[in-house]
């Protein structure tokens, strides 16, 4: 179940990244694009979408740290995964 949720949150992050890039391109086109991006991101559906993208980011990151932690404690991790775990946890 956790693997499926991790993959779904990764897909949500990809879609969110594409929306972010689309918004940045709209902002770069001029003041009308900026006004449209602000209007969409301040609307109720825009705020809900931003909330779910941030929630997916938080879940995806914590699931990754949990997986690295379990893998390193079981002796299956090499030095590379342990280094990634230390950086992710800020140790």
Number of C-alpha atoms within 10 A of each C-alpha: 5 9 10 9 14 18 12 14 22 18 13 19 19 13 13 19 13 12 12 14 12 13 19 14 14 17 17 12 11 10 11 12 16 17 13 14 19 14 11 14 16 13 11 10 11 15 13 13 14 16 12 16 20 15 15 21 17 13 16 20 16 15 17 15 17 13 14 21 17 13 16 17 10 9 8 10 15 10 9 8 15 16 15 13 20 13 10 14 11 7 7
